[in-house]
């Protein structure tokens, strides 16, 4: 995630943790959700970047 977003590993972990908590509360990940937008903006990126990064990480993990 850090490399995909261009942020530090510590910051990427924080973003991931926040997104996971949001997803648990809302039942999924929606890049248009105000909470998701706030998390992305807090990391200094657009909401599309972490959404794309998460998709890529999931894809890469599935391919093993």
CORRA-V860374 format. One record per pair of residues at least 12 apart in sequence whose C-alpha atoms are under 7 Angstrom apart, sorted by sequence separation. I is the first residue (numbers start at 1). GAP is how many residues later the second one is. D is the distance in Angstrom with one decimal. If there is no record, write none. Layout:
I	GAP	D
I	GAP	D
This chain:
31	16	5.7
19	17	6.8
31	17	6.7
31	20	6.3
15	24	6.5
5	44	6.5
5	45	6.7
4	49	6.0
1	52	6.1
